[in-house]
Amino acid sequence: MCAVILRVKYLAVGEPPQSLEMETKDAAAERQRSLEQLGTVESITWFHRGESYARTVTYAPSAQAPTEPI
């Protein structure tokens, strides 16, 4: 799993944003420095891995459940 995702938006009309998966924060910082040298980059957004969420399903009694067995 990667440590940082860099989302790069470009100035060129029609150029889609790019997501770059980086293994370490140092690698992401180095890549950012190289992207900053380009004249075509509008923005660089960092997404850090710090928290993750998983989908879960839980069941609880409903307020409309019958009080007597059927």
N, C-alpha and C positions, 0 to 999 in steps of 0.2 A: 504494500500500500504506500502511496506517496505521502510526503510530509506537507507539501504545499502545492496548490494549484494556482497558476498565474493565468488570469484572463486578460488577454491583450486585445484592445480595440484599435482599429486603424483609421486614419484620416480619409483614406480613399473611399469614395462612394461605391457601394456594392461589395466591398471587401468584408467578409464575415468575421466576427470576433473569433479568436483562437484561444483554446484552453491548453495549457502546458502543464503536465504533471511532473513535479520535481521531487526527487528522492530526499533532499535535505534542504534546510533553510539557507545554507551557504550556497548551494547550487542555484537556488531561486534568486538569491541576491546577485550572484554573478550574472545570471541570465537577464535580470532586470537591468543591470548596468549596460549590458550589450544592447538591449532593446532601446534604452534611453538614447543611445548614439544614433539610432535610425531617425530619419526625419518623417517617417510615415506612421509613427505610433501616436495615438491620441491619449490612451490611458492604459495603465497596468494595475490590476486589482489582485491582491493576495487573498487566498482562502487557506487558512491554517487548519491543520488537523489538530483539534484539541478536544472536541466533543463529538461523539457519534450517537446516532439514534437508530433504533431498530423498530420495525413495525411489530406491535403486539396486539393480541386480541384477548379481552377478558370478558367474562360473562358474570352478570350480577342479577339478582332477582328484580323483576320489573315491579313498578308500583301497581300495575294492573293485574298482577298474578292472583289467581284464585286462592282464597284462604283455606278451602277444603279440597281434599283430593277429588279428582274427577272419577 
